[in-house]
Amino acid sequence: MQAAVYDERICELGEGPFWHPERGQLFWFDILGRRLLTRAADRTQEWRFDEHVSAAGWIDRDTLLIASETGLYRFGIATGARSLLHPLEAENPETRSNDGRADPFGGFWIGTMGKRAQDGAGAIYRMHEGRIVKLFDAITIPNSICFAPDGRTAYFADTPRRQILRQPLDAAGWPTGAPAVFVDLNAEGLNPDGSVVDAEGALWNAQWGAGRVARYLPDGTLDRVVPVGGRHSSCPAFGGAGLRDLFVTTAREGLSDPQPGDGVVYSAVQTIAGLAEHRVSI
């Protein structure tokens, strides 16, 4: 099932797509372009920032939580105004935010990484009930942050290790015990980027450099592949009618010969529905 172009605006590093369930609207980022973009039907809009921005969740119909290289912010969709909720490695000019997602408990997980992808320079944090806690450190490129439908499992990856990990969670959404390998992509030479979980508990993973999104069943078995035209497929999200549209961001970063399909957003209708993004509680 080949994906079609959903939005033709070029992103150097398209990332962080999410469907606002109350607005019926897709948002995504161009991290290196320092932009937040959106599309609702035929209406498009974008906002520019003075620092890298990478991931978001929704607080209410008119307010987002946005992760930047220095903090987590409230962001007014109508006004473009933002206010700081929590600093995020603001004292370290060498790092920025990367992949992130709201969890089923109203928390928000966010990864950081070196701006030059320095080995082990990043970490993964959770914001919950007014505080930020570091969950994992020595991460190079944090990705694939997503959650099982019952809220008792989180997934994440450190892309250069080419493994997606499964992390058990306790009844409040905190990690308990050590993570285990969910999918190992080393034998195939595939690079796991962003992921999202569908209503059946399967994980859809965008694979950087492979121009595709792969669906893995809860036991880690490969179920299907959706090709996209952009070689650097970076992150999927479900939205649209019945949450059956699979949206995929792509990137041009690192390509010596970018083609027209590199860096745009794609979509493909699926027979399986996604899950609505969880509200962030602040």
C-alpha positions in Angstrom: 0.0 0.0 0.0 1.9 3.0 -1.3 1.4 6.3 0.6 0.5 9.5 -1.2 1.8 13.0 -0.5 -0.4 14.7 2.1 1.5 18.0 2.4 4.1 19.2 -0.1 5.9 21.7 2.2 9.6 20.5 2.5 11.1 19.8 5.9 14.8 19.4 6.4 14.0 17.2 9.3 10.2 16.4 9.5 9.3 14.9 12.9 6.8 14.6 15.7 3.5 14.3 13.8 0.4 14.0 16.0 -3.4 14.3 15.4 -5.2 16.6 17.8 -8.3 14.6 18.6 -10.5 17.6 19.5 -9.5 19.7 16.5 -9.2 17.0 13.9 -6.0 18.5 12.8 -2.4 17.2 12.1 0.6 19.0 13.6 4.3 18.2 12.9 7.7 19.8 13.1 10.7 20.6 11.0 13.3 20.3 13.7 16.2 21.8 11.8 14.0 24.4 10.2 12.7 25.4 13.7 9.1 25.3 12.6 5.8 23.8 13.7 3.5 23.1 10.8 -0.2 22.1 10.6 -2.8 21.2 8.1 -6.6 20.9 8.5 -8.4 20.0 5.3 -7.1 22.6 2.8 -5.9 25.1 5.5 -2.2 25.2 6.3 -0.3 27.2 8.8 3.2 27.3 10.3 5.0 29.0 13.2 8.7 29.8 13.4 10.9 29.6 16.5 14.2 30.9 17.6 15.4 27.4 18.7 14.9 23.8 17.7 11.4 22.3 18.5 10.6 18.7 18.0 7.6 17.1 19.7 4.2 18.0 21.1 1.1 16.9 23.0 -2.3 18.5 23.5 -3.4 20.2 26.8 -6.8 21.3 25.6 -8.5 22.3 22.3 -6.5 25.5 22.0 -3.3 24.7 23.8 -0.3 22.4 23.0 2.6 21.3 25.0 5.8 21.8 22.9 9.2 20.4 23.5 12.2 22.6 22.5 15.9 22.4 23.0 15.6 24.4 26.3 12.2 23.4 27.8 8.6 22.2 27.7 6.2 25.0 26.9 2.5 25.8 26.8 1.7 27.0 23.3 -1.4 28.9 22.3 -2.5 27.8 18.8 -4.5 31.0 18.1 -1.9 33.4 19.4 1.4 31.6 18.9 2.3 32.7 22.5 4.3 30.3 24.7 5.2 30.1 28.3 7.7 27.9 30.1 6.4 24.9 32.1 9.8 23.1 32.8 13.4 23.6 31.7 14.8 20.8 29.6 18.7 20.7 29.6 18.5 24.4 29.2 22.0 24.7 30.7 23.5 22.5 27.9 23.8 24.2 24.6 25.1 21.0 22.9 21.7 19.2 23.2 18.2 19.5 21.9 14.9 17.7 22.2 13.9 14.9 19.8 11.2 12.3 19.9 8.4 12.6 22.5 4.8 11.6 23.2 2.1 11.8 25.9 1.5 8.7 27.9 -1.9 7.2 29.1 -1.5 8.8 32.5 -1.3 12.4 31.4 2.5 12.5 31.5 4.8 13.4 28.7 8.0 11.5 27.7 10.7 13.4 25.9 14.1 12.5 24.6 17.2 14.7 24.2 20.2 14.2 22.0 23.4 16.0 20.9 22.9 18.5 18.1 25.7 16.6 16.3 24.4 13.2 17.4 27.3 12.9 19.9 27.5 9.4 21.3 25.5 9.0 24.5 24.9 12.7 24.9 21.1 12.4 25.4 18.5 11.1 27.8 14.8 10.3 28.1 12.7 12.2 30.6 9.1 12.0 31.9 7.1 15.1 32.9 4.3 14.1 35.3 2.4 15.9 38.1 4.5 19.0 38.0 8.0 17.5 37.9 10.5 16.1 35.3 12.4 12.8 36.1 15.2 11.4 34.0 14.3 7.8 33.1 17.2 6.7 30.9 20.6 8.3 30.2 23.5 7.8 27.8 21.1 7.8 24.8 22.5 8.9 21.4 19.3 9.4 19.3 16.1 8.7 21.3 13.2 7.6 19.2 10.1 5.3 19.0 8.5 6.6 22.3 5.0 5.2 22.4 2.7 3.2 24.7 0.6 0.0 24.7 -3.2 0.5 24.8 -3.4 -0.7 28.5 -0.7 1.7 29.6 1.5 -1.0 31.1 4.2 -1.0 28.4 6.3 1.8 26.9 8.5 1.5 23.9 11.6 3.4 22.9 14.8 3.1 20.8 18.3 4.5 20.6 18.4 4.5 16.8 22.1 3.7 16.3 21.7 0.5 18.3 19.0 -0.7 15.8 16.7 -2.1 18.5 13.3 -1.1 19.8 13.0 -1.8 23.5 9.9 -2.7 25.6 9.7 -1.2 29.0 7.2 -2.4 31.7 5.4 0.3 33.6 3.7 0.3 37.0 0.2 1.5 37.7 1.2 5.1 37.7 3.2 4.9 34.4 6.7 4.7 35.8 9.3 2.2 34.5 9.6 -0.9 36.6 12.4 -3.3 36.0 14.8 -3.3 33.0 13.8 -2.9 29.4 13.9 -5.9 27.0 14.4 -6.1 23.3 11.1 -5.9 21.4 12.5 -5.9 17.8 16.1 -6.2 16.8 16.8 -4.7 13.3 20.6 -5.2 13.3 20.4 -8.2 10.9 18.5 -6.1 8.4 20.5 -3.0 8.8 17.4 -0.9 9.5 17.3 2.2 11.7 14.3 2.6 13.9 13.0 6.1 14.1 9.6 7.3 15.4 6.8 4.8 16.3 3.1 4.8 17.2 0.9 2.0 18.6 -2.5 1.1 17.0 -5.8 0.0 18.6 -4.7 -3.6 18.4 -1.5 -3.0 20.3 0.8 -3.3 17.2 3.7 -0.9 16.8 4.2 1.0 13.5 7.9 2.1 13.1 9.3 4.5 10.6 12.7 3.3 9.4 15.2 6.0 8.6 16.9 5.5 5.2 14.5 2.7 4.2 11.5 4.8 3.0 9.0 2.8 4.9 6.9 2.2 8.0 6.8 -1.4 9.3 4.0 -2.8 11.6 5.1 -5.2 14.3 2.6 -7.3 16.3 2.7 -7.3 20.1 5.0 -10.3 20.0 7.5 -8.5 17.7 6.5 -10.3 14.5 6.6 -8.2 11.3 3.1 -7.9 10.0 3.2 -5.5 7.0 5.2 -2.7 5.4 3.9 0.7 4.0 6.4 2.3 1.6 6.7 6.1 1.4 8.3 8.2 -1.2 10.7 9.9 1.2 13.9 7.9 1.8 14.3 9.2 5.4 10.9 8.2 6.8 11.0 9.6 10.4 7.7 9.2 12.3 4.2 7.9 11.9 0.9 9.1 13.4 -2.7 8.0 13.1 -5.5 10.5 12.4 -8.4 11.3 10.0 -11.8 9.7 9.9 -11.9 6.8 12.4 -8.1 7.3 13.0 -7.4 5.1 9.9 -5.1 7.6 8.1 -1.5 6.8 8.7 0.6 10.0 8.3 4.3 9.8 7.9 6.9 12.6 8.2 10.1 12.5 6.2 13.4 14.4 6.0 16.1 15.6 3.7 18.8 15.8 6.3 22.0 14.1 5.2 20.9 13.5 1.6 23.4 14.6 -1.0 20.8 14.3 -3.8 17.4 15.1 -2.3 14.4 14.3 -4.5 11.0 16.0 -4.6 9.5 13.3 -2.4 12.1 13.7 0.4 11.0 15.9 3.3 7.2 16.0 2.7 4.4 14.4 4.7 2.7 11.3 3.4 -0.6 9.5 4.2 -2.1 6.1 3.5 -5.5 4.8 4.6 -5.3 1.6 6.7 -7.8 -1.1 7.6 -6.6 -0.9 11.3 -7.4 2.1 13.5 -5.0 4.0 15.6 -5.4 5.3 19.1 -6.3 8.9 20.0 -3.3 10.9 21.4 -3.6 11.2 25.2 -4.1 14.6 26.8 -1.2 16.0 28.7 -2.1 16.9 32.3 -0.1 19.9 33.7 
